[in-house]
Amino acid sequence: MNDRRDSIYAVINIGSTSLSGMLATKSPQGRVVPIAAHRVPTAGCVRQGSIHNIEETAKRIFLLLDKLSTALPEEAQISGVYVGLECRSMRSERYDSFIDLGEEGSVVTPEHLLTLKDQVSDASYPGMTILSITEPRYRCDGKRESNPRGVRCRRLEAQYLLIVARQNIIINVRETIEDRLGLRLLGILPTPIAEAAATMTIEEMALGCAYVNIGGGTTSIAIYQERFPVALYVLPLGGNNVTRDLTQLSVPLLEADAEKLKIERGSMNLSVSRTQEIEAKSADGSTTKRFSQLEVNRYISARILEILSNVVSIIHEAGCSESIPKGFVFAGGVTKTDHFFETLRKLSPEYREVSLRRDIYEDVSQKDLLSEYITEIALAAQASEPGVSYELRPLESLLQEQPEVRSSEPTEPVEEPKEAEEESYTYTTISEAQRVPLDDDEDDYFDYSEEEEDEEEEDTKRETKRERKEKKSWSLNSFINSINGLFGANDGGDDF
């Protein structure tokens, strides 16, 4: 329990499979210290990352917040939340702004940079809402400049990336949080960008890497180059597609039973015996059915390989095939499927499993929260306005209380809550999205100290010899060919 009146941040992530939330404070260095975390199933009220049933979603978020509130002092209550969103319509758009500084040129000043940023306010996209804006990439007379202030040039350019989503999705979020729950909506954060910023290393962001989260209803792809996000795509494919596929097995299944079968007995291993059978109980435990393990695995493997194929294709169409030498960082529930990473090793891309970067959280954080609530910690790292308020108590009640015996150990200084700047979203973003047809329907810059970079170098050195041996030179085209090869291997078996 947080007994001191620290600044406490409240975040909620709207996922297709579950609604999750976290209360957290931050150290003086800005590192997240989780207090409590919890998740509840959506039961269909959220579809492909978008709120479908407002009333049911509000009820479930209320239960979620009520559970989190048990970790707060009696006089504290949750009054505002940040909402993480990863919905089907979310994408990135590139916006270019520039200033001509005359033939003789001029020294770039902070006012010039502010003028460039103000031009972004002119951006508009029919039916879409701008959620976030990334830090710009500057050019002085056509040459890349990380910090143009003080540089003389004739033409100053800035390339911004804006993350947008459909207006009706944002309206549903506002109605759920503000109208139904009576809370302040402190901001809507693009979950893929928050996750990538909290998990990708400096080297990965600088050299080029793709963060891929394969969730229940969507798969997000955030591409980074030169420490900046350059593209964001959200595909309407995920683990729920695998579940629906399993309802079409030779032995018919209800969707709830198929989900249970997928989680408990599902695998991407295609080397099992044709005669191997498994038993699976229904979700309510009333019936037991027998299945061919190979048939189940083929359904699962085929759909996940299709998702990976779409990920690779969209990166290729975005023109980033040669720009991600550090490969992929994989996250999401689907990656927990048995034999997922063994299959990736056969495909030979450069990749690693997601993990929080060391400078994001404090050492005192609970280890289980660090592994089970990566998304929520990433969202809390982006939060800037406290979401917990404290009620004023009558003087009489305070005088009647027994004095509390406090520890002699010195306490850290309490970080003062920041004032809310405006009643609008906190802009944090990303290139023009190219859609792949599917079957189903400034200014905070990460300033890492040399010490933190040394920590990451040490982490890299700890990589096991086996992992180093398995990592080979790769290209996106070879990855595509490997996936297609596995598809061909599937076609040689029994029909399903």
N, C-alpha and C positions, 0 to 999 in steps of 0.2 A: 504494500500500500504506500502511496505517496503522501506522507504526512506533512510535508512542507508545501508552501504555496508556490511551487515552481510553475513555470510555463509548461502546460501540458497540451500536447497536440493530439487531435482526434482525426483519424483517417478511416475511410470506408472504401473498399474496392468492390466494384460491381462486376462480378464474374458470371459467366453463363451457368456454371454448376453450383457455385456457392457465393454468398455474400460474406465478406470478411472485414474485420475491423481491428484497430489497434489504438491504444493510448500510449503515448511516449513523451519523455522529456528529452532535452538535449544538453550535452556537456558544454562548458564554455568554449570548447573547440568546435562545437556544432555537430558532434557525433551523437547518434540516436541511442537513447537508453529506453528500451521497451518497458512498459509497466504491466500491460495486460493485452492479450490478443484472443480473438475468438472468431469462429465462422459458423454459419448456418446454411443449410442447403436452400437453393432457390426454388426447387420444386416446380420449375417451369415458368415462374413469374419474370424471369430474365431470359431473353433469347438472343443469341449471338452478341452478347455484351450490351444489349439495349433493354431497358425496362419495358416489359410488355404489359404486366398487370400492376398498375400504380398502387392500388389498395393493398394487394397482397405483399408487394415489395415493401411498402411502408410498415406493415405489421412485422415483417421479418427483420427489418432494420431496427425497429423498436425493441424487439427481443434481443438483438445483437448488442445494442447500446445499453440495454438494461443489464446484460451480463457484464459488460465492460465497466459499468458504473460501480460494481461491487468492489472494485479496486481503488475507489476514490474515497477521500474523507467525507463525513456526513454533510459538511457544509458546501461541498463541491458538486457541480453538476455539468454535464456535457451540454454546451449551448451552441456550438458550431462545429462543422466537420468539413474536411476536404474529401472530395469524392474522386476516386481513380476510375478512369473509363477506358475501355478497350473494345469499342463497338465496331460493327461491320463497316459503317460508312466513314470511319475515321481514316484520314489520309493526310499527306503533306502537300503543300503548294509552295513553289519558290516565288519570292518577291524581290525584285532588284530596284534599288534606289541609287541615285547619284547626284553629285553637285559639280558644276563646272566652276573652277576657281580662277578663270582668266588665262590669257596666253602667258603671262609672266609667272603664273602660279601663286600659291599662297601656302603658308604654314597651317596645317590642320589644327583646329582648336576644338575644345569640348563642344562649343556651339555648333560647329559643323557636324559633329557626330550626332548631336541631338536633332539637327535638321533632317539627317538621314533617317533617324528612327521615327520622327513625326510623319514621314511620308508613308510609313506602313499603315497609318490610320486610314489611308485612302483605299486600302485593299478591301475588297468585298467579293463574295462568291454566292450566287443565287441559291437560296435554300440552305446555306451552310453557316455555321457559327465558328469564329476563330477562337480556339481554346488556348493556344500557346504559340510563342514566338521564340525561336532560338537566338542565341548570340550570333551576330553577323560575321561574315567573312569579308574582310576589307581588301580593296585593291587601290593602289595609288598609281595612276597613269598605266593601268593594266597589269601592274606587278603586285603579287600577293604581299600583304603587309599585315602582320598579326596585331600590331598596335600603331595605327597611323598618326596618333597624336604627336605633334611636333615635326612631322615630315612635310616637306614642301612638295607640292604636286599641282598639276593643272586640272586633273579630274579625279575626284574621290568617289569610289563606288562601294556599295555594301550589298551583300546578298543575304537575305533573310529566308528562313524556312518557317512557314506557318502550318500549324496542325489544325485541321478543320474537321467538323462533324456535322451531321444533319441537325437542323434547328429543332425538329420535333423530338429528337432524342434528348437534347438539352432541356427542352421544355418539360419533358417527363421527369428528368432528374430534379429540376427546380420544384415542380409540384410535389414530388415525393418528399423531399427534404424540407422545404420551406412551408408549404401549405399543409401537408398531412402531418408532419412531425414537429413543426414549429421551431425548426433549428435554422441557424444562419448557414448558408452555403458559402464557405470561405473560398472555395475555388474548385474547379474541375481540372484534374491533372491527367494528362495522357499517360496511362500506365506504362506502355512500352518504353517511352522516353525516360521515365523515372527509374524503371528497372535497369535499363541499359546504363544510365548514369551511375547507378549504385553497384553494378556488378562488373562492368568492363574495365580492364586495366588501362593505364595510360598508354602502354605500348599498343594494345589492341585498337584503341580509339585513334591513335596517331597514325599507325601504319595502314589501318583499314580492316574492318571486321563487321560481321552481321550478327545482331542479336535476334534470336528466333525463339518465340514463346508459343508452343503448341498447346493451347488450352482446351477447354471443353467445347466451346462454340466457335472460337476464332483462333487464327494463327497470325501473330504479329511479327513483322520484320522491320527492324530498325538498323539502318546501314550507317556506319561511321567512317569518316576519313579525315585525316589531319585534325583530330580531336573534336570534330564537329559532326553532328548528325546531318546526313545529306539526303535521306529519304526514309519515309515511313509508309508501310502498307499493312492493312489488316484484311486477311482473307477469311471468308465465311466457312471455314473448314476446321474441324477439331475432333476431339475425342467423342463427341456426341454422334458424329458420323460413323465412327467405328461401332458404337453401340447399336445404332439403327441397322447397320450391316448384319450384325449378329442375330437380329430378329429374323433374318432370312435363311438361317441354317436349315439343314434337312429336317431337323427337329424344331418346329416353330417355338419361338419364345416371346414373352411379353418384354417390353422395353426395360422394365425394372429388373427382370431376371437376366436379360442380356447384359445390363450394366454390371450386375453382380458377377456374372460369368467372366466378363472382361477383366474386372479388377482382380478376382481371385485366381483364375486359371488361364487368363489370356497371355499370349507370348508371340514374339515375332520369329521364333525358332522354327525353321522349316526342315530341320534335320531329324525330327522325331519320326518314329515308326508309323507306318500307315495303319497298323493294327492297334496302336495305343489308344485307349479310351479313357474318358474322365467322367466322373459323376458330378453333377451340380444341382444344388437345391434351389428352389424358387426363393424369391425375396421374402415371402411370408413363411417359408419353411414347410409348406404343406405337401409339395411334390418333389421328386428327384428324377432327373433325366440324364441319359447317357449321350455323350457326344464323342466324335472323333477329334482327338487333340490336334491332328494335322489340319483338319477342316477348319477348326476354330482359328488356328494360327495363320492359315492362309488368308482368311477374311481380314484379320487384324493387320497382317503384314502388307497386304495389297493396298488397303486404305491409307496406312501411314506412309508407305512409299509414294502414294499419289500426292499426299500433302507435301512431302519433301520435294517431289518433282515440281510442284507448283511454286514452292519457295525458291528453288534454283532458277526456274524459268523467269520469275518476276525480277530477280536480281539481274539476270541476263538482259531482259528487256529494258531495265532501268539504266543499262550501260555501265554497270558496276562489276562486271565479270572479272576484270583484271585489277580491281581496286580493293579486294578484300584478302590480302595475303595471309592475314591471321585467321581466316576461315570463319567459323561459327561459334557462338556461345548459345547452347541449347538450354531451354527452360520449359516449364509447363508440365501438367499432369501426364500428358501422353509420353513424355520422355521417361517416365517411371515404369513404362511397359517392359516386361521381361524381355531381354535380348535386344533392346533398342540400341544401346551403345555398341553391343557386339556387331549388330548389323551395320552401324556407321563405320566401324573399323574395316569391314569388308569393302565399303564404298570408298574408303581412303581419303576423305576430306580432312583438312585441318579443323579441329574442333575441340571443345572442352565443355564440361558440364557447368552449369551456372553456380556461382557462389558469390556472397557479398564481399566487396572490397574492404580491406581492413580499416580504412579511414572513415568508414560509414558508421560504425557502431562502437560502443564502449566495451571494454573488457568485462565489465560487471554484468553484461547482458546474458540472459539465460540461453544456453546452447540450443535447446530445443526450439526456442523462438527464432533463432538465427537461421535455422534450417527449414522450418515449417512456414515461416511468415516473411519470406524474402520480399515479396511484393509490398507488403504493408510497411516494412522498414524502409524500403525505397521511397514510398509515398511520404512517410513521416520525415524523411531527409529533405524533401522538397517543401514541406510546410513551413510557413513563416509567421502565422498568426495563431496564438493559442486558441483552443476550442473548449476549454474548461473554465468556467467562472465560479467564483466563491461568493456565497451569501454572507451579508453582514449580520453578525450575531449581536443580540442585545448585551449591553455592558453587564447587566445583572447576571446573566448566564455564565459569562466569562469569569466573574468574581467568585461564583459558587463552585467553579471547577477546582479540583485538587491540582496543585502544581505537579507537573510531569518531571520525573527525574531524567535528565538528559545525559547523554554520554559525554565524557571529557574529551573525546576525539574531536579535532577541529572539523568543521563542516565547510564544504565548498560554498563560495558566494552564490547567492540566488540570482539567476539571470532574470532581468526585468522583462516583462512581456512587451513585445513591440506593438506600437499603435497601428491600427488598421489604416492603410493608406487610402484606399478607395473601395467602394462597394462593387468590386469587379474582380474578374479572374486574375490570378497571378500569372503573367506571361513568362514562360520559361525558355524552341521548335526546330522546322525541317523542310523537297523538290517536287516538281510536278508529278503527281501519281499517274502510273500507267496501269490500267486494270487488265488482269488476266482473266479471260472468260472461264467460269467454273460451272460445274454441273449443278451445284446447289445455288437453288435460287441465288537590354543588355543587361538585368544585364549581368547576372552573376556568373562569372567564369570560374571553372574549377581551378583553383590555385593550389597545387600540390607542392609541399615542401620537399627539399632534397631528402630529408629523413624518411618521408613517406615513400618516395621513389625507391630509396634503399630497401625499405621493407618489402616492396613488391618484387625487387630484384632477388631478395633472399627467398621469397616464396617461389619464384621461378626456379631457383637453384635446387629447391627441395623436390622438384618433380622427379619421380622415380625413373630409373634407367629403362624400365619396361615401357613406360609411356613415351619416353624419348625415342625408343627404338621403333615404336608403332607409328610415330608421326613421320610421314613421307611427304615429299614434294607433291603438290596437287594443283589441279586447275578446275575451274567450274565445269568445263566441258567434259573432263574425265569423270567428274562427279555425276553429271547427267548420264553419261554412257554406262556408269556402274549401276545407277538406278534402273535404267532401261534393261540392263542385263538381268537384274533380279526379277523385273516384270516378266522377262522372257522365260526365266526359270520357273516362275509360277504357272505360266501358260502350259508348260509341259506336263503338269499333273492333272489330277482329276478335275472335272468341271465343278464349279460352285457358283 
